[in-house]
Amino acid sequence: MTTWIRFRDADGNIGFGTLDQHSGRVVQHDGAMFERPRPTDISYAADDLALLAPCQPSKVIALWNNYYALSQKLDKAPPQHPLFLIKPPMSVIGPGEDIRRPKSYQGKIAYEGELGIVIGKTVSGASVEEAEAAIFGYTCVNDVTAIELLQEDPNFAQWCRSKGFDTFTCLGPAIVTPGNGFDWRTAHVVTALEGVERQNYPLDDMIFSPAEQVSLISHDMTLVPGDVIACGTSIGVGSIKDGARVDVSIAGIGTLSNVLAA
């Protein structure tokens, strides 16, 4: 298991590297994270760095109804193909950054704690085995929604608009590579609102596994390095009051914290 982060140092320079969880130090790398990055002789104390979103996706693919528990609660049949929407790259923020309420919207804003799949190589029309090999790692996601916009127009469900505002895709704090200590099958997503647990669900309740998601979606569109698939959420979604903090935690990855700016 390798833990990758993107950061801004004290001089304002942006870089990326690997975090040693035991020493708390980050080794800066050269090149590109997804193309044989090379370690340098520069290292930092992690506490001296400002964490950024751990990747810069060209698109974020967000799933709906991908957990059996939520499917049963909604009285919906499990889908035969991942049900998804596209979130723009401008919606992405990192840990510690504020979620900003759109000036045009005063309704309820909801959190959704999720696992995120980070793509590591270009993939199109992939088999499940090829898709597995294309997964670079995993991160935490808060898929934010302006929920009252979703059905504002009865003629057209506005999934992309309600979820695509700037700052409505929170990613981080790190990307953890598969294996050697991290197995999504044994992990839980835990979401807390102002320190109170609101979600705690097992990832092995997913209808489509990460490799199945990548494979099936790659038949719909080409996925490129840095793209993120948000695996969908389970029960416990709720609204965020202005000024409240949301923490999305997955053991082995870390905790992603963001505040809805008042």
C-alpha positions, 0 to 999 in steps of 0.5 A: 500500500502506497499513500499518495498526496498532492500538496502546497508547500510553505512557499506556495509551490504545488507538488506530489509525493508519498506519505509515510504514515509512521514517520509523518514525512512526505517524499516529493516525486518528479514527473507525473503521478500516473506515469512512473513518478520518480522520488527526489531527495526532497522531503517534508513534514506532512504537518508543514504542507497544505493538502490539495485534492489528490488528483485532478480528474478530467471528469468525476463519474458519480454512481446512484443506487449502487448499494443493496441496503439503499436499494432495498430502502428505496424499494428499487431493483438493483440496476443491471448497469451502473447508473451514473452522472458526470460531475465537472472538474471545476467541482473538485476541492481538496481536504480543508477547503470550503464547500461554497453555497451557490449564490443562486440557491438557498435550499438544502445541501446534502452530504454523501460519503463515498469511496472514490476509485482513481483511474491510473491508465487510459482504458476503453472497453475493458474486461474486468481483469483489465479494469482491475489493472487500471485502478491506481488507487482509492480515495474518500469522496463527499458528493455534495448535492443541492437537493431541491434542484434535483426535481425543480423542473418536473420535466427533467431530473437535474442530476448534473446541475444539482451536483455539479456546482463549484466545490461540490466534489470533495476528494482526499485526503490521499490516494491509497494504492490497492493491496498490502494493507488496504482492501476495500472489501473489509472497509467501511465509509463513516460520515460524521456531521459536526462530530456526530456519526451519520453514516457507517456502511460496509463497502462490500455491500456494493452492487457493482465492485470497483473493477466491474464499475470501471469495466462497464463504464469504460464501455460507455466512455474512455477513462483517463488517468486521474479520473474518479469514479464515486462509487455511490453512497448508502443509507444515512444521507442528510443535509448540512447546515451553513457552517457545519463540518462534514468528515468522511473517513475510510480506515487506511485512507484517512479522513476528508473534512470540509465545511459548508461556508456560512 
